[in-house]
Amino acid sequence: MELKNKTIAFLGDSITFGVGASAPDKVYHSLIKEKYGLKEALNFGVSGTRFAKQHTPSADRSFDETFITRAKRIPADVDAVIVFGGTNDYGHGDAPFGKFSDRTDETFCGACHVLMSYLADKFAGKPVIFMTPLHRTGEEGKSINGVVTQFTLKDYVDAIKRTAEYYAVPVLDLFAESGMQPNIESHNNYFFVDGLHPNDNGYKQIAGKLGKYLENF
């Protein structure tokens, strides 16, 4: 894919917003814009947001805006859409994980379908690419209201990949291929600020992976 002078929309959560970066121009999409000469890198990243609907309202209601809500604000004339999320559904979302046959945003699996089907339809003929969540500390299980769920972060990653396969949506599997694993102390110190959000080194790593993926798309 020729990237020069293209407009790309980046839909995501706090990592796309830029939490952990020392400055806005250190975030992965800004690095890609600079390196490849994008016309625009539209930032649709909002901290704390999830694919699925939150059933119990959050203290900060901005967290409860789903990805599909912002997807509908992406201009129709963009050249490509990059989606990077899912870690908050795992980390603090209260929607059930659900099953592959779900088709509403009431569950995570259903929300994957809603989001991908909408984007694939709206941007037919243009690249719509999903990136899986990065590894994070505490990825082997979580607790909601004192109840430990049976699902790990990898289950959420696998749901994204399975749904993407159904819609023939390309996936950059950062969970498998980012080269960043914060459960290794040296990686956490080098690439992350808190075991979840990348630092400047981490954002540079993501930009490198995504840039090559787009070049070869």
C-alpha positions in Angstrom: 0.0 0.0 0.0 1.3 3.4 -1.0 1.0 5.5 2.2 2.2 9.0 1.0 -0.5 11.6 1.2 -3.1 9.1 2.5 -5.5 9.8 5.3 -5.8 7.0 7.8 -8.2 6.8 10.8 -6.9 5.2 14.0 -9.7 3.9 16.2 -8.6 2.8 19.7 -8.3 3.3 23.4 -5.7 5.0 25.6 -2.8 3.5 23.7 -4.1 5.2 20.5 -4.9 8.3 22.5 -1.2 8.3 23.5 -1.0 7.6 27.2 2.6 6.8 28.2 4.2 8.7 25.4 6.4 11.7 26.3 4.8 13.8 23.6 2.0 13.5 21.0 4.5 13.1 18.2 5.9 9.9 19.9 2.6 8.0 19.6 2.6 5.2 17.0 0.3 6.9 14.4 2.2 10.1 14.6 5.5 8.3 13.9 3.9 6.6 10.9 2.5 9.9 9.6 6.0 11.4 9.8 7.9 8.5 8.3 5.5 7.7 5.5 4.2 11.2 4.7 0.6 10.6 5.5 -1.7 13.5 4.7 -3.5 13.0 8.0 -3.5 10.5 10.9 -6.9 10.9 12.5 -6.9 10.0 16.1 -10.1 8.3 17.3 -8.5 7.0 20.5 -10.3 7.5 23.8 -8.9 6.3 27.0 -10.8 3.5 28.8 -13.1 2.6 26.0 -14.1 -0.9 24.9 -15.7 -2.8 22.0 -18.7 -4.0 24.1 -21.3 -2.0 25.9 -20.6 -1.4 29.6 -23.6 -2.7 31.7 -22.8 -0.8 34.9 -22.0 2.9 34.2 -18.4 3.9 34.9 -17.5 6.8 37.2 -16.0 8.5 34.1 -18.8 8.1 31.5 -16.5 8.8 28.6 -15.2 5.3 29.3 -18.6 3.9 28.3 -18.6 5.1 24.7 -18.1 2.0 22.6 -15.8 1.7 19.6 -18.8 1.4 17.3 -20.0 4.8 18.4 -16.8 6.4 17.3 -16.5 4.2 14.2 -19.7 6.0 12.9 -17.9 9.3 13.1 -15.0 8.3 10.9 -15.3 10.2 7.6 -16.3 8.1 4.6 -13.4 9.4 2.5 -10.5 8.1 4.6 -8.1 5.8 2.8 -7.8 3.2 5.5 -9.0 2.4 9.1 -6.8 0.9 11.8 -8.5 -0.5 14.9 -6.5 -1.2 18.1 -8.5 -2.3 21.1 -9.9 -5.1 23.3 -7.6 -4.8 26.3 -10.1 -2.8 28.2 -12.9 -5.2 27.5 -10.6 -7.8 29.2 -9.2 -5.5 31.9 -12.3 -3.7 33.3 -15.3 -4.2 31.1 -18.3 -5.9 32.6 -19.9 -7.2 29.5 -20.0 -11.0 29.3 -17.4 -12.6 27.0 -20.3 -14.2 25.0 -20.0 -16.6 22.1 -19.2 -16.5 18.4 -22.9 -16.5 17.3 -23.6 -13.3 19.2 -24.5 -10.3 17.1 -25.1 -7.4 19.5 -22.7 -5.2 21.5 -24.0 -6.7 24.8 -21.1 -9.2 24.8 -17.5 -8.9 23.7 -17.8 -11.6 20.9 -21.0 -9.9 19.7 -19.4 -6.5 19.7 -16.5 -7.8 17.5 -19.1 -8.8 15.0 -21.0 -5.5 15.2 -17.8 -3.4 14.8 -16.2 -5.5 12.0 -19.3 -5.9 9.9 -20.0 -2.1 10.1 -16.5 -1.1 9.1 -16.2 -3.8 6.4 -19.4 -2.5 4.9 -18.8 1.2 5.2 -15.3 1.1 3.9 -15.7 -1.6 1.2 -12.7 -1.6 -1.1 -10.5 0.2 1.5 -8.1 -1.4 4.0 -9.7 -2.0 7.4 -7.1 -3.6 9.7 -7.4 -4.7 13.3 -4.4 -5.0 15.7 -4.7 -7.4 18.6 -4.1 -6.2 22.1 -0.5 -6.2 23.4 0.5 -8.5 26.2 0.0 -6.9 29.6 0.6 -7.7 33.3 -2.2 -9.6 34.8 -3.2 -11.2 31.5 -3.9 -14.7 32.9 -7.2 -13.7 34.7 -9.1 -10.9 36.3 -11.7 -10.4 39.0 -15.0 -8.5 38.8 -16.8 -7.9 42.0 -14.6 -10.5 43.6 -15.4 -13.2 41.0 -12.5 -14.5 38.9 -13.5 -15.0 35.3 -12.6 -18.0 33.2 -11.3 -15.9 30.3 -7.7 -14.7 29.8 -6.5 -11.9 27.6 -5.6 -14.5 25.0 -9.2 -15.5 24.8 -10.1 -12.0 23.8 -7.3 -11.9 21.3 -8.5 -15.2 19.8 -12.1 -13.9 19.6 -10.8 -10.8 17.6 -8.9 -13.1 15.2 -11.7 -15.6 14.7 -14.2 -12.8 13.9 -11.8 -11.1 11.6 -11.3 -14.3 9.7 -15.1 -14.6 9.3 -15.2 -11.1 7.7 -11.9 -11.5 5.9 -10.5 -8.5 7.8 -6.7 -8.4 8.1 -5.2 -8.7 11.5 -1.8 -7.5 12.7 -1.2 -9.9 15.7 0.7 -7.7 18.2 0.0 -10.2 20.9 2.1 -12.8 19.1 4.5 -10.6 17.2 5.1 -7.2 18.9 8.3 -8.3 20.6 7.1 -6.8 23.9 6.1 -8.9 26.9 5.8 -6.8 30.1 5.8 -10.0 32.2 9.5 -10.1 31.4 11.0 -7.4 33.7 13.5 -6.1 31.2 10.8 -5.7 28.5 8.5 -4.0 31.0 11.3 -1.5 31.9 12.3 -0.9 28.3 8.9 -0.8 26.5 6.2 0.1 29.0 5.4 2.7 31.7 3.1 0.6 33.8 2.8 -3.0 32.4 0.1 -1.9 30.0 0.8 1.4 28.3 3.9 1.7 26.0 6.6 4.3 26.6 8.3 6.0 23.6 10.3 2.8 22.9 7.1 0.8 22.9 5.3 3.2 20.6 8.3 3.1 18.2 8.1 -0.7 18.2 4.4 -0.6 17.4 4.9 1.9 14.6 7.6 -0.2 13.1 5.4 -3.3 13.0 2.4 -1.5 11.7 4.4 0.5 9.1 5.9 -2.6 7.6 2.5 -4.3 7.6 0.9 -1.4 5.7 3.8 -1.2 3.3 3.3 -4.8 2.4 -0.5 -4.8 2.4 
